[in-house]
Amino acid sequence: MFEEVGTTTEGDLIINMGPQHPATHGVLHLVVTLNGETIKNVEPHLGYIHRSIEKMCESLTYRQFIYVTSRMDYLSAHINNHACAMCVEKGLQLEVPPRAQVIRVLMDELTRIASHELWWGAMAMDLGAFTPFFHAFRERESINDIMEETCGARLTMNYMVPGGVMHDLHPNFQRRVKDFLQLYKSKVHEYDEMVTGNVIFQNRMKGVGIISAEDAISYGCTGPVARGSGVSCDVRKHYPYEIYDKLQFDEILETGCDSFARYMVRVREMNQSISIIEQLIDNIPEGDFQAKTKAVLKLPKGEFYSKAETARGELGVYIVSEGGTTPYRIKFRSPGFSNLSILNRMAKGGKIGDLIAAMGTLDLVIPDIDR
């Protein structure tokens, strides 16, 4: 899937970028071939954080395996769990109560905002602007507090279960979400002032890391990476799940095809997530938060597939069942792997100084790639 290393000529320089320590921005190792400051080839080396998650899932029950996926794209943990739960529900032909559907969507969109907030702060920091990182974490911390109070955890929440959610919303949930909405709206202008409208930032991003629409489709890119090239691919719009078909929101598309276009997709997506939350927060239906299920789940013999739109793109969950209590085979189609595959294509011919900006707009979470 990744392109072959290009041929080297006299005067070329091969350098290693990474691997960094697992506690840093991601354990990715790039072997970069340079001619002067011009990139001739970028070869990603993976495997530094591989844990054989798919194989682990095959020894776990249909309730247990869901939460292993929190450790893939850990910034979209809720949505990962959601996609897995939907796949199990499809096999069981289980109907999720309306209250649980709304709670799931609220949690998904809060997760999407929190993920984009971290990316926004880290993206600016990668280009040398340290202050935006603290501003991004101010809003993200409010979401994490809501998650902690509702789910008992801040990062890997383990809240989605087959049939709904593990337990009902905390009594403070609606009030705290409304407080967050008010906070976000009062601070969002700072994002434009500090980063989006910054001339230095724009010069580093515009015209850098070009991905044509044809290449985005060819390499299987999804999420903001593809939508920054004008490719319509939002799972919530094309294959709506839960109550997304009843909500009013826009699929954000940019046609610039460069790093700045991908940046703008994520910034504008946060506003759409805010709109979705506003539509739901005062309209959470009463009723059960979880459908009645057996203590031990058995999927009928067959193959089942579901997908969801994570903060990084389309996550597919494929289960092969032989009728037992554990899956025979599980395969995840993670967005990060396909998005990384285009790195060499977009970086080749550019300057080494632009590689960080271009790669940052792919929003890579390495455990999502290195399963």
N, C-alpha and C positions, 0 to 999 in steps of 0.2 A: 504493500500500500504506500509506503514511503519511497520517495524517489532515490535512485542509486546515486552514490557518491560520484561527482564529476571528475573528469581527468584533471590532474595537476600538471602545471608547466613550470619552467624555471622562473623563480621569483615569487611563486605562490607561497603563502604561509598558512599552515594549519594550526588553529588554536582551539583549546577546549574552553567552553563556557559551562561551568559547573562540573560535576554535580555538587550542589550545596548540601548543607546539613538538613536533615528532615524537618527541623524546626523553622527553617526559613521559608521563602516565598514559593517553594516547590522543588522537589528533587528531580530536576530535569538536567540532562547532560547533552549539550550540543557540541558537535564537532564541526567547526566553521572553517571553510576554505576561503582564503582572502587573496586578492591580487591588489596590493596597496590597501586601500580602505574599501574596495568594492567586493561584495560578497559573490563568490562563485558557486558556493554550495553550502547548505546547512543540513546536517544529518542528526536527527534526534536519536539518542540512546536511552532506552527505557529499561525498567526492571529494578530500580533501586528501592521501590516501595511496594513491590508486587507481593500480594498475600494470598493469591489463589482464591479470591472471593467466590467465584462461580462454583468451584469445586466444594468449598465449604458449605455453600447453600444446599448442595445435593445431599448432605448428611443431616440437614435440619428440617423440622416440620414446617408446614405451610404457615404457621404463626411465627415461627422463630426466624426464618430466613429473611423476612422483610427488613429486620433491623440491621442486618449485616450491610445492607445497601446504604445506610446512613454514613458508612465509612468510605464510600466511593467519592461522590461529589458531596463533601460534608457541608458545603454552603447551600446545598439544595436538599438537605436531609429529609425534610417533610415531603417534598415532591417525589423523591426517590421511593420513599415508603408508600406514598400514595399510588404510584404506578404499579408497585408490586401487589398492593392490596387489591387493586382493580383487576389484576390478572387472576388472582385467586377467586375473586367474586365472579368473574366471568366463567370460570370452571365450575363453580358451585351454583351458578345462576341465582345469585344472591342479590336481593334488592336492598339498596342502602336507604335508610330513612332520610326524609328531606332535611331534617335538622343536621344530621351528620354530613350531608352533602355541602351545606352552607358553611359549616365549621371547617371542613376540609379546604374549601376554596379560600376562605379567609386566611387560614394558616399558610396555604400555598403562596398567596400574594404577599403576605408579610415576609415570608421566606425570600421571595423574589426581590423585594425591596432591600432586605438586609444584605443579600448577596451582592446586588448592584452597588449598594453603599460601600461595602468593603472594596469592591473592584475599583470604584471611582477614586477612593482615597489612595489605594495602592498604585493605580495607574499614574496619578499625579506624582506620587512619591518616586516611582520608577524613573520619571523624567526630571527629578530634582526638586520638586515642590513638596516640602514636608508638612506645611500647615494644613492643607486640605484633608490629610489623613485623620487629624483630630476632629475636624468638623464632621467628617463622614461617620466616625465612630460615636459621636454624640447622638445622632439619630438612630444608628444601629443598636446602640446600647438600650434605647427605649424599647425596641422590638425584642431584644434578648430578655429584658425584664418581663415582658408580657409572656414570652415563651416559658421562662422559668416558673412563673406563677401558675401558668395553665398546665404545663406538661412536666414540670420538675427538672427540666434540663435546658441548657442554653444553645447547644450546638447539635447534638445527636438526640433528638427529642423522643423517638420511639412512641409516637402518639397514634399513628394510623394502625388500625387493625382490620382484618377481613370483616366487613359489615358496617364499618363506621369508624369511630374514634374510641380510644381506650377509656376515657371518662369525660364527663360533661365539662363545659366551660366554667372557669372560675367566676364567682360573682362580680369580681372587679373587671372582667375582661372588656366589656363594652366601654366602660369609662376610660380605661387605660388606652384602648385603641383610639378613642376619640381624642384623648390628650396627645397621642402620637401624631395623629392627623393634623392637629392644630400646630404642633411643634414643627412638623415637616414643612407645612405651608408657610410658616413664618421665617424659615431658614433657607428655603430652596433658592432664593435669589442670590444667596452667597455662592452657590455653585457656579452660577453664570459669571459673577463678578471675579471670583478667584481663578477659575479654570476655563470654563467654556469660552468666555470672551477674552481670555488672555492671549495677546498677540504671540508671545513666545511659544505658548502651548499649541496654538493653531499652526504656527510654522513648523513645529515638530511633527504634527499629525497629518496635515493636509498634503495629499499627493504621495503619502508614504504607505507602503504595504498594500498595493493595489490587488484586489481580488475581483475579477470580472464575474458577472452573473453566471456565465457558462462554466467557469472554473469552480465556483461555489457549488454548483449542481453536480459537476463531474466528480468532485472530491467528497461529496456527501455531507457538505457543511450544513448545519442547521442553526437555529437560534439567532441571536444578534449578529453573528458572523455572516450568515447568509443574508439576513434582512438588511444589513448594511450595504449589500450589493443589489438590493432591489428584489431579492428572491422571496416570494411569499411562502412561508413554511410553518406558521404558528399552529401547533397541534390544537390549541384551544379554539381556533377558528375553523380549521380544515376537518378535524375529527373531534368535535367538542365532547367533553366528558363531564360528568356531574351536572352542574347547572350553567356551564359557560355559554351554552346556546341561548340562555335567557337573559344574559347580561349585555349591557351596552359598553363596548370598549373597542378601540382601534388596534389593528395590527400595525405596528410601527415599521415603516419601510423608508430607507434612505437609498439614494441612487449614486452617491459619491464614490462608492466602491473602495474608499481608502480608510485609513485608521480613524480619521475624524468622523466619518459616516458611522462606523461601528460604535464609536464613543457616543454619538448623538442618539443612536437607537436605544442604548441602555439608559441614558438620561431621560429620554422621553417615555420609555417603558415604565419607569418608576411612577411617573404621573398617571399612566393608565392603571397601574396597580392600585394607586390611591383612589382612583375613580371607582374601581371594582369594590374596594373595601367600603367606600361611602355608600354604595348601592345596597350593601348587605348588612352593615353593622346594626341598623335599626330594623332589619327585617329577618331576623333569625327565627325560624318557625319553632313552635313548641313541639314536644314529642320525644321519641327515643333518640339517643345519640349513637345507638349501636343496634344492628339487627341481631335477632337471636340466632346463634350458631351452636353447633355441637362443640364439646370440649376438644375433641380430636377431629381434625379436618382431613377428609380424603377427597381428592379431586378424581373425577371419573377418568378413565383411560382416554388419552387424546393429547392434542397440542393446543396451547392457549397463548395469545399474545395481546399485550396492551401497551399503550404508550402515553406519555405525558410530556408537557412542555416545562422543562426545568429552566433555571436561570441561564443555563448555557446552551439549551437546545433540546432536541428530541431524545428522550430516554425510552428505549424499547425493552420490554421484559417478555422473554419467551420461555415458556414452561412446557416440558414434555412429561406427562404423567402416565404411570403404569397402573394407576388405581390404588396406590398405597398411601401411606401417611407422609412420605417424603418424595420430592420430585426426582424423576429419573435423570433429567437434564435441565439445567437453567443456563440461559444465555442473556447477557445484557448488551444492548446496543447503546453505548454511552456517547454523548455528544462530543466530549473532549477529544476522543481518539480521532474521529473524522476531522474535527477542526484543526488538530495538530498536524494532520497529514498534509495540509496545504502550506505549511510554514516555509518549506524550501521554495515552493512556487512563488510565493508572495515576496520573499526576501531576496531572491536571486537578482543580481544586478543593482541592488541598493547598497547603501553604505552601512558599515558596521555600527555607526552611531544611531542608525534608524532601526536596527534589529530589535532593540528593547521596546521601542514604541509600537512597532508592528506586532510583536509577539504579545505585548501586554493587552492589545485589543482583542486577542483570541480568548482572553479570560480563562486561561488553563488552570484546572485543578488536577494535579498530577495523579492522585489516587483514582480519579475517575477514568484516567487513561490506563494506568498501570494496575489493572485489577488482579 
